[in-house]
Amino acid sequence: MRDLKNDDISGDGINEYIITVHGLKGASYGICAESAGKQAEALEQAGRNADLQFIQANNGPFIETVEKIVNNLKGLLEAVTEPAGANPRTPKPDPAVLRELAEACKRYKSSSMEDALEKLEEFEYDEEGKELVTWLREQADNLEYEAILKKLLARPE
């Protein structure tokens, strides 16, 4: 497939450009993306007319439109394919909940520790956050309150 952003579409490249834009036109109309379909249709016609000036002026906005559609479709697919009942995602654990956990460790309050851990486990995290919450759970299950407190106090907020 052509790189519509960077390829030279003059000369022999125009025919390949027309084919690519034609395919994008069909795909756009096929998913009811009328705006992108109309843009592709105009660019295809400009290619057939060898109107490079029109293509150069309108290719960038067309690419932006298509990229938005693709990104929206990716988001939709992620939402649809996410397992039912999956925890919401956040990059890292809530610092306020980590402070609650540290305070509970200081006071050896196991029920408060459990409450804080359950709050943390309500979310899915990026790798670093996931590793921390897993480690915290393991330490709590092994009654390693001092280790938890030490690690949490050493973390920057």
C-alpha positions as CSV (number, residue, x, y, z in Angstrom):
1,M,0.0,0.0,0.0
2,R,1.2,3.5,-0.7
3,D,2.4,5.9,1.9
4,L,0.0,8.7,1.1
5,K,1.9,11.1,3.3
6,N,5.4,10.7,1.9
7,D,5.2,9.2,-1.6
8,D,5.8,11.2,-4.7
9,I,2.6,11.1,-6.7
10,S,3.9,12.8,-9.8
11,G,4.6,10.9,-13.0
12,D,4.1,7.1,-12.8
13,G,3.1,7.3,-9.1
14,I,-0.2,8.9,-10.0
15,N,-1.8,5.7,-11.1
16,E,-0.8,3.9,-7.9
17,Y,-2.2,6.9,-6.0
18,I,-5.5,6.7,-7.8
19,I,-5.8,3.0,-7.0
20,T,-5.0,3.6,-3.3
21,V,-7.4,6.5,-2.9
22,H,-10.1,4.5,-4.8
23,G,-9.7,1.7,-2.3
24,L,-10.0,4.1,0.6
25,K,-13.0,5.6,-1.0
26,G,-14.8,2.3,-1.1
27,A,-13.7,1.4,2.4
28,S,-14.9,4.8,3.7
29,Y,-18.3,4.5,2.1
30,G,-18.5,0.9,3.3
31,I,-18.3,2.0,6.9
32,C,-20.6,5.0,6.4
33,A,-17.7,7.5,6.7
34,E,-19.3,9.8,4.2
35,S,-16.9,12.7,4.7
36,A,-13.8,10.6,4.1
37,G,-15.5,8.9,1.1
38,K,-16.3,12.2,-0.5
39,Q,-12.7,13.5,0.1
40,A,-11.3,10.3,-1.4
41,E,-13.7,10.6,-4.4
42,A,-12.5,14.2,-5.1
43,L,-8.9,13.1,-4.7
44,E,-9.4,10.1,-7.1
45,Q,-11.0,12.4,-9.7
46,A,-8.1,14.9,-9.2
47,G,-5.7,12.1,-9.8
48,R,-7.5,11.0,-13.0
49,N,-7.3,14.7,-14.2
50,A,-3.6,14.9,-13.1
51,D,-4.5,17.9,-10.9
52,L,-1.5,17.6,-8.6
53,Q,-2.2,21.0,-7.1
54,F,-5.6,19.9,-5.8
55,I,-4.0,16.7,-4.5
56,Q,-1.2,18.5,-2.7
57,A,-3.7,20.9,-1.1
58,N,-6.2,18.2,0.0
59,N,-4.2,15.1,0.6
60,G,-3.1,16.2,4.1
61,P,-6.7,16.9,5.4
62,F,-7.8,13.6,3.9
63,I,-5.1,11.7,5.7
64,E,-6.0,13.4,9.0
65,T,-9.7,12.4,8.5
66,V,-8.7,8.8,7.8
67,E,-6.4,8.7,10.8
68,K,-9.2,9.9,13.1
69,I,-11.5,7.3,11.7
70,V,-8.9,4.6,12.3
71,N,-8.2,5.7,15.8
72,N,-11.9,5.9,16.6
73,L,-12.3,2.4,15.2
74,K,-9.4,1.1,17.3
75,G,-11.0,2.6,20.4
76,L,-14.3,1.0,19.6
77,L,-12.8,-2.4,19.0
78,E,-10.9,-2.2,22.3
79,A,-14.1,-1.3,24.1
80,V,-16.0,-4.1,22.4
81,T,-13.4,-6.8,22.8
82,E,-12.6,-5.9,26.5
83,P,-14.0,-8.8,28.6
84,A,-17.2,-8.1,30.4
85,G,-16.7,-7.1,33.9
86,A,-13.1,-6.1,33.2
87,N,-11.6,-3.6,35.6
88,P,-11.2,0.0,34.4
89,R,-7.7,1.0,33.3
90,T,-5.5,3.7,34.9
91,P,-1.8,4.2,34.4
92,K,-0.8,4.0,38.0
93,P,-2.2,3.4,41.5
94,D,-4.0,6.3,43.2
95,P,-1.4,8.0,45.5
96,A,-4.2,8.7,48.1
97,V,-4.9,5.0,48.4
98,L,-1.2,4.2,48.6
99,R,-1.0,6.7,51.5
100,E,-4.0,5.0,53.2
101,L,-2.2,1.7,52.8
102,A,1.0,3.1,54.3
103,E,-0.9,4.6,57.2
104,A,-2.7,1.2,57.9
105,C,0.7,-0.5,57.8
106,K,2.1,2.0,60.3
107,R,-0.7,1.2,62.7
108,Y,-0.9,-2.6,61.9
109,K,-4.5,-2.3,60.9
110,S,-5.1,-5.3,58.7
111,S,-8.7,-4.5,57.9
112,S,-7.7,-1.0,56.7
113,M,-4.9,-2.5,54.7
114,E,-7.3,-4.9,53.1
115,D,-9.7,-2.1,52.2
116,A,-6.9,-0.1,50.6
117,L,-5.7,-3.2,48.7
118,E,-9.2,-3.9,47.4
119,K,-9.5,-0.3,46.2
120,L,-6.2,-0.7,44.3
121,E,-7.2,-4.1,42.8
122,E,-10.4,-2.5,41.3
123,F,-8.2,-1.2,38.4
124,E,-6.0,-2.5,35.7
125,Y,-2.6,-0.7,35.5
126,D,0.3,-0.3,33.2
127,E,3.1,-2.7,33.8
128,E,4.8,-0.8,36.6
129,G,1.6,-0.2,38.5
130,K,0.5,-3.8,38.0
131,E,3.8,-5.1,39.4
132,L,3.5,-2.8,42.5
133,V,-0.1,-3.8,43.3
134,T,0.8,-7.5,42.9
135,W,3.8,-7.0,45.1
136,L,1.8,-5.2,47.7
137,R,-0.8,-7.9,47.8
138,E,1.9,-10.6,48.2
139,Q,3.5,-8.7,51.0
140,A,0.2,-8.1,52.8
141,D,-0.8,-11.8,52.5
142,N,2.6,-12.7,54.1
143,L,2.1,-10.0,56.8
144,E,5.1,-8.1,55.6
145,Y,3.8,-4.7,56.8
146,E,7.3,-3.2,57.4
147,A,8.3,-4.1,53.8
148,I,5.2,-2.4,52.4
149,L,5.7,0.7,54.5
150,K,9.3,1.0,53.5
151,K,8.5,0.6,49.8
152,L,5.7,3.1,49.9
153,L,7.6,5.7,51.8
154,A,10.5,5.4,49.3
155,R,8.2,6.1,46.3
156,P,8.0,9.6,44.8
157,E,4.5,10.9,44.4
